[in-house]
Amino acid sequence: MTSTADLIARRNRTIGPYSPLFYAEPLHLVSAKGVWFTAADGERYLDGYNNVPHVGHCNDRVVSALAAQAATLNVHTRYLNERVVDYSERLLATFEPRLDRIFFGNSGSEANELAIRIARQLTGSTGMIVSDYSYHGTTITLAGLTTGLTTATPLDPNVRTLRIPDLDRDARPEAEVLAETLASLDASIASLQEAGFGIAACLFDPLFSTEGMPRLPEGLVPGIVERVRAAGGMVIADEVQSGFGRTGSHMWGHQYAGMRPDLVTMGKPMGNGHPMSAVVTSEEVLDRFGSRNEFFNTFAGNPVSAAVGEAVLLEMEEEQLMPRAAALGAEAAARFQEFADRYDFVRSAKGVGMFLGLDFAVDGVPAPELAKQVVEAMKARRVLISRIGRDESVLKVRPPLAFGPEELPILLDALSDALSDV
């Protein structure tokens, strides 16, 4: 077996040393099934982090659908194929009726890039509003509005950022926090208009995942939507992390958050690891864009991807994964709140459904090193999680939705022990 050090050296000579790896001692994984990884040394690890294998690693239904369709036909959308239309209808049925048209892509980055392109063309403006700690993809446009990752690309001049407040970190009255945030948004919109950019769109993850899952003032999200629309802009909901039943109560994060988007983007969980993405919108928006742009993507919306996407939706439905996320998420949230009440270095419990976290702070100051210690302690107990937030002080527990009642106690017990160690 190749040693970890040798494999890292070979990786650095090919991929390079700048592609990040998790953990102080990186994991060498060789297989996975359901919500379990197997490492090269034979150890098994519970996956409490990855939303890509949404219905479970190497899910039998998904693998079978992929293999059967790949052995039958795989072709682009310039030819008719019923399977692609079947999948489109099934996916669109999960949205409210006004969102009834779809563009396919291959990655979340591609979906967000297309959504911005559509918004710019339809509004005639280029100005963008994003959070001041967010990530939406890797294209040159998205690099120019990235605020949550290290990048040499400066913020584009047509981008303004909004600090998303967290009531768990701000003791002021909720109404005061709300008013200040919306006033900041008003100032950003005015700045873009005065600079001649106007407002093309705002782009947000409805759960504000990268931001650390802040507890928002009531009315903030509808207030953002109202102001952006009044300024002539469109609303883009990035569902790569918050969609596909993650909240337990709603299929889509924008439904949970009370956001009424013009464009919805999605990726990762859509194909359970197979590269897929989409932009969902209305007939009006598609017609206005499509009538002026011959939009075509060789690999997007092919029959194999459609078979995979349909298998994911069928697995979610038949295994009742969204109701399971609601039930297990409520159980987990109660334990997370117990941890927050027990330990003075845990400022608050975070999240909804099967997307949970703990915010670490000492004397009101974010404590990223404590969060890192817990992540490493969990790994030592063969449970994988991560951390998020502008200070990297919030634990990120976001397992595949296939996570079940047998695995939840394993994760919670390991977390309890890890917190005791800290």
Stockholm file with secondary structure:
# STOCKHOLM 1.0

chainA/1-422         MTSTADLIARRNRTIGPYSPLFYAEPLHLVSAKGVWFTAADGERYLDGYNNVPHVGHCNDRVVSALAAQAATLNVHTRYLNERVVDYSERLLATFEPRLDRIFFGNSGSEANELAIRIARQLTGSTGMIVSDYSYHGTTITLAGLTTGLTTATPLDPNVRTLRIPDLDRDARPEAEVLAETLASLDASIASLQEAGFGIAACLFDPLFSTEGMPRLPEGLVPGIVERVRAAGGMVIADEVQSGFGRTGSHMWGHQYAGMRPDLVTMGKPMGNGHPMSAVVTSEEVLDRFGSRNEFFNTFAGNPVSAAVGEAVLLEMEEEQLMPRAAALGAEAAARFQEFADRYDFVRSAKGVGMFLGLDFAVDGVPAPELAKQVVEAMKARRVLISRIGRDESVLKVRPPLAFGPEELPILLDALSDALSDV
#=GR chainA/1-422 SS CCCHHHHHHHHHHHTCTTSCCSSSSCCCEEEEEBTEEEETTSCEEEECSCSSSTTCBTCHHHHHHHHHHHTTCCCCTTSCCHHHHHHHHHHHTTSCTTCCEEEEESSHHHHHHHHHHHHHHHHSCCCEEEESSCCCCSSHHHHTTCCSSCCSSCCCTTEEEECCCCTTTCCSCHHHHHHHHHHHHHHHHHHHHHTTCCCCEEEECTTCTTTTCCCCCTTHHHHHHHHHHHTTCEEEEECTTTCTTTTSSCSSHHHHHTCCCSEEEECGGGGTTSCCEEEEECHHHHHHHHTTCCCCCSSTTCHHHHHHHHHHHHHHHHTTHHHHHHHHHHHHHHHHHHHHHHCTTEEEEEEETTEEEEEEEETTEECHHHHHHHHHHHHHTTEECEEESTTSCEEEBCCCTTCCTTTHHHHHHHHHHHHHHC
#=GC SS_cons         CCCHHHHHHHHHHHTCTTSCCSSSSCCCEEEEEBTEEEETTSCEEEECSCSSSTTCBTCHHHHHHHHHHHTTCCCCTTSCCHHHHHHHHHHHTTSCTTCCEEEEESSHHHHHHHHHHHHHHHHSCCCEEEESSCCCCSSHHHHTTCCSSCCSSCCCTTEEEECCCCTTTCCSCHHHHHHHHHHHHHHHHHHHHHTTCCCCEEEECTTCTTTTCCCCCTTHHHHHHHHHHHTTCEEEEECTTTCTTTTSSCSSHHHHHTCCCSEEEECGGGGTTSCCEEEEECHHHHHHHHTTCCCCCSSTTCHHHHHHHHHHHHHHHHTTHHHHHHHHHHHHHHHHHHHHHHCTTEEEEEEETTEEEEEEEETTEECHHHHHHHHHHHHHTTEECEEESTTSCEEEBCCCTTCCTTTHHHHHHHHHHHHHHC
//
